[in-house]
Amino acid sequence: MCLAVPGKIVQITQNAANGVDPALTRSGRIDFGGVLRDVSLAYTPEATEGDYVLVHVGFALSVIDEAEANKTLEYLRMMQEPDAAEAPEVP
């Protein structure tokens, strides 16, 4: 089973590589609830600063909206709590 975690793009960097398609070297600094990580944006050329993306093993796989990102983050927080017996209400 694989898990993709949502995070917010706070900075995008275009890394120069000689002879390589620039879209393949694009990366972003992603905020995962206060933890910042550099992630490849090669699979999400449409992503811009402020967007939320789903990240798996260092690659942003898709752009998602803020509501979906927050809902997923809430579920992950609940998994950390040993007494979280009830699921949050889904609007």
N, C-alpha and C positions, 0 to 999 in steps of 0.2 A: 504494500500500500504506500502511496506517495502522498505527501502533504505540501501544498503550496500555501504560502503565508502572505497576507496582504501587507503592503507598506506604501508609504507616500514618497513620491519623488521630490527631493528637496534641491537637487542640483543635477544638471546633465553636462557631461563632458564628452567632447568629440576627440578621441585619441587618434593621433596621426600615425598611420602605418604605411610604409612605403609599398605601393602596388596593391594594397588591400582596399576593398570596397569600404568607404567610410561608414556606411550603415552597420557593418559588421564589428566595428571597433567602438561604437557608441556605448557609453556606460552612464550610470546614474548613481548618485548617493541616495539611498533609500532609508527612510525613518521607520523602524519597526517599534513603535511605542517608546521612543527614546534611545534605542540602539540603532546606530548608523552603520550601514554596510554598503560597499560598492557592488553593483550588480550590472550584468550585461543587459543592454536594451536592444540587442540585435534582432530579437523576435518581435519587438514592439516599436516599430519605427514611428508610429502615430503618437506615442507617449510624449507628454510635455511636463514641465515642472508643475507640481501641484496635483498631478494625476495620481491615482492609486493603481498599483499593479499587483498581480499575483506572482510571487517569486518561488521558484523551486531550484535548488542546487545552484544558486548564483545567477539564474537567468529569469528575467521578467517574461512570463508566458502570455499574459493578457492584461489589458487595461480594464479596470472595473470602476463602478461608481462608488462614491464615498459611503453611501448607505449600506451597500453590500459589504464593503471593507469593514465598517464598524460592526455589522452584525457578525461577521466571521471572527473578528477580534474578541467580541463578547463571548462567543462560544468557546474560543481558546482559553479565555480567562476562567470561564466556568470549569473547564477541564482541570485547571490547576487547583481549584478549590475542592477539598475532600468532601465537604457537606453540600455541594451544589446538586441537590436532588431535583430541582425544577428547572426546566428550560425557560429562557426568557421569552416573553410574548413577542411574536412576530407580527409586525403591522400588516 
